[in-house]
Structures are given as structure tokens and as C-alpha cells.
């Protein structure tokens, strides 16, 4: 029997796994997909929010501000791309100026460091590309951009390296109360644990309902995005928000931590928990809203559209509470969930302690991680690395300058990826302007070679996302 | 110190290096990122290459092979599996390879021949889900022709560029069913011969003025919806058709690959997405030349060869130390019906006899005249029976004629001639 089972390995589950890996506990993480961080965590605005949005006194406010500070330290020790570039909320009218004042007051009450209101002139001096119509802004220097999937993967990897067990493609089907704990039936067999952390994101209400009386609903809210070429990456140098509305924080324009420009999201309530399709109307809305902030964006340099689902509940706060004995919900983790994750994890462990979980520190816990990022090294360091291992001299992804050595590192990491996109999320290949057109076949080849499988077995992403259907020269098809 | 470093060992780089050698340049290196020379020709196993240049019909690898053989008789150094990371104005070329590590190579002149890449789904923001089974036509071509893997069984092709058309035939021959080729414009962007030989010969329907409006499937493509578009290229409600398929191939345009050119600060032309070049393929930085698809996307490799030979020769002349140019510069502009011209600038004193001008038209034209004007004055005109955006056009302007252009500007435009 495990001490703790974490259901779901998005950013929240990964942070909880990382937190629990410090202690002498048998912890297991159950993930529905074939990779960690493959849903909401990989498709969002990639922002560490400063914390002026949530209402003072809410859990969200407290955990956002605490989490943002922790994220900065964690990204440093886990070698995750993070840049504290600050954010601006733009106002375009008198009433929006009032909103800025409200946000400023909230920020002060939430103890957000360094926030201040800017005049229109100050805004334009800081950010020349913003619209002439801007009347002022709220500046929050502590906001940052992060690589969200790398952040989640780093947390999960480090947890695994410190002894946490991860079971992938293990969707939870039912949960039963047993003596001293719970029996969890998954797609890959049963698991027993004394405590459960429900970090199932979009499915957190369904998982809650397996163990307790229904209490909340999760409604997926879709957000669509543009990701532009690095040629547009310096269009702005801060995260540019508009005033929030009832649908969330509105459409933002921001450099990404990788140097691209991200534009989005809209907010569309959808029925289907897996519907991450883009729509012509959604993208059109995003484009029109974005040029209101930054009129000069060159959308013809777009390299990818994507959409993600926010796990929104009816409550205007995170749902972090004991749902049943030894069962804690981490649910309704919408924005700023990415920012709050490490603080949510600490808070969840605190709740479990009150339920009787005993946490004793491990004597040999290593909470840090180091990664080779060839492109960012000096020429001397590049040469040293290639001398040690010539695979670092072979560029596989020409757009992002990712070497075979880095791809091999990903394939032999603590959570080996089983798809091209899994490699991409770890090594960064295929993220660039050709979107894997050139390197895709080569990475697939390396994967098949290293994993000793046939090329047909390599997936694009989720289970069933096969890329190749067989060999050529197999003869004609009767229906031609 | 090299006399000339050629970046890219595809058809442009090969022809340019050979030509520079023939014109007396001796210390030449070709830097190629792939394992072997030949570039994209290596995956173009169909025939139709070389009709103009060799007067015979070759496959892509054969065409490349001819130049690789020619290169063998020269002393040109070849560095394969080597990636150029940066180029500086001082003509330093930063390269990296597994064999030799990170190096800075110095050169007296540089020739850019990096070719082009395919536009992706993102560039045109196709709505729908994002499952496996969506390939650019070139990536699929690599899988099928070089790696021996099939990418799908029931296929819809978006875009009617040449690679898409070629792949329609290729996939059919390999046993797949190509359900449709869908083109946004009212005309194909590919060569007419490819429409006939790759679509019509296999009864593959071509839907002109149509686009993809939805893609379904979570893990792998399951269904595609297409719709007709109006004159503003907006989908028309009620015209949707769906296809049950597992694969989408995209042939929606090529973009010259000029990230290195941008880094070194070469002036680019927003119309071609390539460097602005003079009559001899020299870029805005003296001693740096460019040729082939990195300058503008060609229709036939034969024309890449011809252009690259001019560039190689020009590099030789530059190295031989011609006096820096001080004379007048003519600027070329596009008039009605013309998308771009290459070159964009002509230095008369550099011309021997003629200036060769390449361009594309932006619509299908029947009987027409290509008009060359300087200011208000019509300098010359060339009659054509038919013009299409898929085919690169070419005119030759004698030096004598250009010397009369006092305005410093030349405009190339298309005038349709009404049928009698």
C-alpha cells in the first residue's frame, strides 16, 4: 500500500509529487495520458502572475503570491526557463482607469511586491509598441514568463528521481474506501493508498465524485492562442494585459520565455473535456482584441495556433479541501494555477498532515536539476561538450539549434517521453518556425533507434496518435 | 582563410561552387547541414529535372548527382553534417559539427544558398483539432521517398503547389487514396504539367477556391471539412464537404530561409522574403552573394542552376578585385500584375550585355504583354500567350536599352491584350 496516491500529473500534481518526494513516503502518481503535463499545463499563457487579480482573503490570492515567489526559486534550482519581465495591465478609458485602481488596491492587500500605477506617457516610454489609445497602466514587476511544460516536467522528473513512482496511461476508473485507505482502479490495474491527492484538473470533479458526494462542477473554458515567430518576439518586452472581465484576464500579448510572441486567449465555455480545437471565430476574436493593445503585431509571422482548457469551477476560488478522510481535492485550479502550484502543493501536504500523514524528511533528497542547453553556451563550452560527446555537435533541429545530444538526454531522462511531442517538450526541438517539418523524421529515427522499436510505434503525442502507417512498396490499394 | 564559403550544398550551392571554381577561385568550402550533398533534390525521386539545362529528363537525385560529380573534379572542400550558426559582416562563418566541434571560419566572400522551407499549418491558421497525421508535403516526401515509410492511407491535400501535386501522385502509386486536392486560390500554384500528370491522370479532384474549415480527430486525423471561399477568400456557409481521411498534406507555399541573412544584417525584400540582390546576385553587403530558393522560390531547378552559376562567377569577379561600384543604380519595381522581381537593383557598369529579370505574376493572364517602363516611358515589351503565378517568368533586357532609363527606376507590369 502506498502512503499517498496523486491523481493527475499536470502542474498541480507534479508540484505535489515534488513536495512529497522530500519525505520518507511511498508516493505514486497516476496519470491518464502517456506523458505528464499533457493537458492544461502545456496549453496556457505561460505566465507567473504577480497576484493582484484574486480577491484579497481568498486562497487564490494567498497561494498566487506565495507560489509566484516559490516558482522563481524552483525554476532556478530546476533549470527551467523563467524570466521575470513584469506585467502591464492597460486601461483605455476612465472606467478602466478605475479598474486599475481596484487592481492596485487588491495588489497592495495581497502583498504583491513593487506594483504601481503608470501614466500613459510612462507606459509608452516603457513599451513603445502599445496603442496610442492607452490612458494608463498597472505595472507589476514581479510577474514573469515561464516554460510551463518544462516546469511541470522538471517537478515530476525530480520527484521520480527522488523515489516517487509514476504510472502513465493509468486513467482512474473508480475509487473505493478500504480499511486504512483507498483502493483506486485504473486502466492499468489497482492501486491502494492511505491518502489521495486529487489533482485531476479537468476531471477533478469526476474523481471527487468517485470518493465523496458531488460538491462542485468543472466547466472547461477554452482559450485559443497564436504563437508567433521569434522575429516578433521583441515586439513588446512586458506581459501586456487588458483589464480583466467576467471571462478572465482577457487577451494578452507577451514575449515567451523562449523568445516568441504569444497572443491570446479568448474564453469559450465548451462541453467536451477534450475539445482543444481552434476555431476561426475564436482566433479572429483574439487577433482583434490583441491589436487593440499592440496594433503593430505581424500576424503573418504566426507559427502555431493552439488551444487549452481551463478547469473552471462555479466557485470564484480554488477548491482545496478535505473531501473525505485522507482525500484532498485540489480542484478548480484555473488561472493563476500555474503561478500558485508550488504553494498549492505545500498547502495540500499541510491539510494531509492534519489528516494524520506523517512527514519525515529524507536524508538524501536532491531537489535540483541541470540541463544542457547547447544554443545558450559559449563557443568554448560548446567545444568542450562536443569533445566529451560528439552528439552535441550534431544539430537536429535547425530552427531552435537543438542537438542530438539534447534529444538523447531527453530520451534517457527520468520520465522518458514516448512521443515526438514528448521529446519536443523536453528538448525544445520542433518548437520553431518549421514546426518540426525538417527535424520530425530525424527525431523519430533517433527514438526508434534508442528505444529499439519500429518507427511505426513512435507516436506524435497522445495514445493512438500514430505517425506512420507502415512501409512503402507494399503494393496498391484496391479502392484506387 | 577561404576565398569563398558557400552555405548550403543543394542545387544552388553546388552550381555556384562549381562556377566559382571554373572562374578561377581556388579556396572554396561548401557547408552542408545534411549528411550528403544534394539538398531537397535527394527526396525528389520523380523525373522532370534538367529538361532545360541538360536537355534530358532526370530525377532529382540524378540531377544533383551530375553536379556532385562535377564538383569531384574540382578542389572544392565539402563539409557535410555541419551547421552554420552565424555569419558576421566581417565574413566570419560560425559552424558546428560532431567531427570538428565549434569553429569560426574566415572568408573573403560568402555565398548564401540555404534554400527555403515549407509554410506550416500555423502560418495559415487552419482551424480544427491538432492530431497526428498533418504533414507538410515535403516532410511526407522525406518519409516516403528517403525513409521508406508510408504516412497515411486516405489523404486530403491542401494547396496545389508543386510538392503537393507530386505527392498526390506519389501517395497514389504507393497505394494510398488521395481524396482531394484543395486550393484556396481560383488557380493552382503549381506547374501545369504537374496538374495534368499528377492529378488528372489519376482522377484526383482539384477543388479550386476551396479551403479547409475544420479538422476532426483527437489522436489521429479522422475527418476534414472543406468549403468554397468567396472573392475575399472567406468560407461560404452551406458549401461544406467532408472527407473521412487519416492524413492531411500541406503544400501551402515556401519561404526562403533567411535567418542567417537577417543575423548578418542583409537587406531583405518583404515580397520575396529573400535578400534584395543586384544584377550579379550580390546582396546589400559587398562580397556576400545569394542564389537559388533563398532569394526567391523557383519553379524549376534548371533556373536555380543558371542563377547560381551567375552568382558563382560574380563571386569570382569580386575576389579578382573589380573596382567598387560607383555608377548609377537602377531600381526595379513591380507594376500591375507582378508580384516581385529579381534582381531588385541593377548596376549598369556591372552588366556585360544583358540583364536577366525573373518575376512572377499575381494572377492568371491570357494573351498579354510584359511591359517595361521607366517613368512614363515604355522601354520595351514582350508578348506572351499565357501567364500563370505558378510559373516563373523571365525577360532579358539589353544593357543599351537600360542605359536610356534616365529616371533610375524601371517598372515591370502586365497588360492583357484583348482577343480580336
Interface residues (C-beta under 8 A of the other chain):
Chain A: X226 X227 X231 X274 X275 X276 X277 X278 X279 X280 X283 X300 X302 X303 X304 X305 X306 X379 X382 X383 X386 X387 X390 X391 X392 X393 X394 X395 X398 X399 X401 X404 X433 X434 X435 X436 X437 X438 X440 X441 X445 X455 X456 X459 X460 X461 X462 X463 X464 X465 X466 X467 X468 X469 X470 X471 X472 X473 X474 X475 X476 X477 X479 X480
Chain B: X33 X81 X83 X85 X94 X96 X97 X98 X99 X100 X101 X102 X104 X117 X118 X120 X121 X122 X123 X125 X126 X127 X128 X129 X130 X131 X132 X133 X135 X136 X138 X139 X142 X143 X144 X146 X147 X148 X149 X150 X151 X152 X153 X172 X174 X175 X176 X177 X202 X213 X214 X215 X216 X218 X219 X220 X235 X246 X259 X262
